Amino acid sequence: MIVVLTGGTGGAKFAQGLMRVLPARELTFVVNTGDDFRWWGLPVSPDLDSITYALADLLSRDRGWGVEGDTFHCLEAMERLGAPMWFRVGDRDLATHLMRGQLLAAGKTLSAATVEITRRLEIEARILPMTDARVETRILTPEGELSFEEYFVRERYQVPVEGVRLKGIEMAQPAPGVLEAIETADVVLLAPSNPITSIGPILAVPGIRKALAETPAPVGAVSPIVGSRAVSGPAGALMQLQGLPVSPEGVARFYADFLDVLIADERDASALRGVSVSDVRFHCTQTLMKSLDDKVQLARAAVESTRQAQVVG
């Protein structure tokens, strides 16, 4: 069993590669829900949706989010009615939010609703939200707090950031199955997702970071940083805000208490030579996922190098 902690577009691409390397029934994805929010009165789980669409072979190839070939007729109608438009929900994507809303209104937890949606989409892999509790990633700016989607989508992550907080994290518990999956995994992987706002909320759920430190499985992470820049998104700026170097070394430091191997880009091989971060090993390969072949090769390299870390250890 391979357990993957994931979020964001990088996580969805990585999932697409893993699905072509391993049988779906051997994969469990623990997904960030700190981005969850309500849009037009509906419960939206951006990272859960992206992973779901990736595993159902529905993810938009051009956008990296939403449904391939989607239309936006409802969005256009809502615009005429004066509704906010900055979060672009397609018509088929909307169906997922409507179904989730119905299931939650009927008394199901988020994890139970996710099981039902994945079953109906005939997804064999297991998708688990990090928690059933309401946890919000809040971005602190000079003008006040923003939800993560307001910061990331509406403001295009161009506003100054003074801090990040996770509203409700103290009361959260891991969703059913999360700790057991980590404890019994053969391999645990962290996707090339933003360490602070995609993987960070998962690690902050009480009990999850401890489970990663104690699991007998080797733990590997794919760096979303190449050189001194994030492959996409605001990961670099948010890492710097946390006092971390914007580099694969900085990613390794953030995960150092449980990490066995960091998979970094081959262009960072010379820079990482001689770098020491606790007991973390570095494995360098091609990490940019521009094509399906790139995704498959990175997934294979991540699984193999993490398994090898256990053999070497």
N, C-alpha and C positions, 0 to 999 in steps of 0.2 A: 504494500500500500504506500502510495506517494501522497503526502500532504503538502499542499501549496498555500501559503499565505499571500494574498493578492489584492490588488485594487488598481484602478486607473486603466488607461489605454495600453500601457506597457504590460500590465498583468493580463489583459485580454489577449494580446498578441502572443504572449508566452503560453497561455492556455491553448491557443490554437496549435502551437507546435507540439505541446505535450500530448494532445489528443491523437497526434499522428505518430507518436513514438511509443506510447503505452496504451494498453486496453483501457477504455473509459471506466470500467468497473473498478480499476485499481487506483483511481484518482479521487482525492477529496480536496475541495477548494474551500478554504476559510477566508471569507471576504469582508473587507472593510465596509462598515455601514455608517461611518461618521459623516459621510456626504449626504445621507438621506434627508429629505425635506418634503414638504407638501407643495404641490404645484397645481393650481386651479382646483384646490381641495382634494387632490389625489396624492396618495403616498408613493413617492418616487425613490427608488434605491439605485442610483446611477451605477455603482460598481457591481452590485448583484446582477443588474440587467445586462451590463456589458459582458460579464462572465457567462451568463445564461445564453445570450445571443451567440457568443463565440463558440460555446459547446454545442449549440443547436445548429451551427453553420448558418446563422442568420445575420451575423454582425456586418455592418456596412464596411466594405473594403476601403472606400474613399475617406469616410469620416473617422473610422475607428470607434464609433459609438452609434447607437441606434440600429435600425434594421435596414438591411440591404434593399434597395429599390423602394424605400418607403415614400409615401406621399404626405403632403402637409395641408390637406384641405381643411381639417379642423383648426389648425393653427391660423390659417387665413381667415376663417369665419370668426375665430376668437378675436383676431386683430380688429375686425370690423366692429366688434362689440366693445372694443376698448380694453381688452384684457392685456396684461403684460406679455411681452413677446421674447424676452431675452433668452429664455430657455426653450430651445426648439424641440418640441415633441412631435414626432411623426405619427401618422394615423395608426399604423400597426404597433408602434411602440406604445401608444396610448392604451391599446387593448391590455397590455401587461399591467399597467398602472390601475386600470379599471378592475381587472381580475384580482390584483393584490388588495385593492380597497375593499372589494366584496368579501374576500376571505378574512381580512382583519376585522371587518365589521361583524362577521359571523362568529367572532371570538377566537379565531386561530392566532397563534403567535407568528412572528415574522419567519421563524425557521420552518414552522409547519406550512405556512403559505408558500414558502420557497420550494419545499418538497412537492407540493401540489402543482405548482407552475412547471417545475422541471419534469415531473411525471407526464403532464399533458403535452409537453414538447418532446417527449421521448428521449430525454437526456439520461444516459446511464451513469455518468459520473455523479458524485455527491457534491452538492453545493450547500455550504453552511454559512449563514451570517455570523459575524464574530460574537454577537449577542442579540438577545431578543429585547433588550432594554433600549430606551431612546437615548442615544449618545450623539451629540452634535459637535463637529469640529468647527470651532468659532475662530475667525481670523480677526485679530485686534489691529485696528488702524487708527491713525490720528483723528479720523472722523467718526469713530465708533466701531462696533462689532459687525462683522458680516458672516453669514453662513459660508461654508466652503464654496458652494456653487455660485453664490453672489460674487465672491472674490474671483473664482476661477473662470466662470463663464461670462457673467455680466460685466465685470471689471477687467476681464482678460488678464488677470494677475499683474496689473500695472500699478496698483496703488501701493503706497508704503505700508509695510507690515511691522508692527511693534511686538507681536507675540501670537502664539497659538494656544488655545485652551480647548479641552474636551469637556463640554457641558454634560453632566450626568454620569461621567465615567466611574465615580466613586460607588454608585449604586448598581453598576452593571455586573452581570455574571456571564461567563462564557455560555453561548447557546448550547443546547443539548448535543452531545457528540463531539464537541470541539476538543476538549481536553483528552478524551479517550482516543480520538484520532491521532493526536500528537504523541501520546504515550505509547501507542501500539504501532506507529508508522515504521516502515522500513527506511524511508528517506523523507526528510522535511526540506522543502525549498521555499525561499522567499523570492517572489517574482521581481523583475526590474521595475518596481513601482516606487513612487515618491516615499522615501523612508519616514518623513515627518508626518505627512497627512494621508498616506494610503496604508503603509505598514504600521506606522506609529500608533494609530488608534487601536489596531488589533493587539499590539503588544501591551497597551495600557489597560486592557480589560483584565481585572484582577485574576491571577492564576495562569494566564497564558504565557507570559514571559518566563515564569517559574517552570512551567511544563516544558518549554523549549530547552531550558538549561538542564533539566533532569531527564529528558527522553534519551533512551539508549540509541536512538536513530541518529545518524550523521545529519547535520544541518548545513545546507548551502544557501547562498544568496547570490542573485545576479545583480551587479551594480547598474543603476540607472545613470551613472555619471561616467562620461568618457573624457579623459583629460581633466579639465577643470570646469566642464559644462555639463548640465543635465541634457540628456538626449531630447527631452521635451518637458514643457511645464516649468513650474516654479521650484523644483526640488533644490536647485543650487542656492537660491536666495533663502529658502527656509532652513536649509542645513546651516548656512552661514549665521542665521539668526540664533541657532542653537549652539553656536561656538564650535561647529564642526568644519574641518577643511572640506572644500568642495572638490572631492576627489574620491576614487575608489577607497583610499585609505580612510577617509572620513566615514564612508558607508560601513566599512569594517569596524570602525570604532563604535558606531552606533549600535551594532549588533554583537559586539565583542564578547558579552557575557554568555552567549550560547552558540556562537557561530563556529563552524569547523572550517569551511572553505568559502572564499569569495570568488565568484566568477567575474572577472573584469575583462575589458576589451583588450585585444592584442596590442593596440597602440599604447597601452599603459604598461606593457611588460617591463620596459627598461626603467620606468619611474618607480615600479613596485619592487624592483630588485633590491634586496637588502632591507626593505620596510618590515618592521615587526609590530604586529598588533596582537597582543596576548598570544594565544595558540592558533590564530587564524592562518590558514594556508591560502595562497593566491593561485588561481588557475586562469590563464589568459587565453582568450579565443575571440572569434568574431561575435560581437553582441548586438550590432545594429540589425533590426528586423525589418528589412525593406521588402522582402518577398516571403512567400510561404516556405521556400527552401531555407531561408535564413532562420525563420522561426523554428523549423524542425531541427536544424543543426544546433541551434543554441539550446533547445530543450534537451537534445541528446547529450550535449556536452555538459550541461548542468547536472543531469541525473548521473552520468558516468563519473564525473569528477567528484561529486559528493559521495557516491558509493566508494570511490577509491580512497577518499579521506578517512573513511572508517577502517579500510584495510591497512592503510599506512599507520593510522593511530593505534 
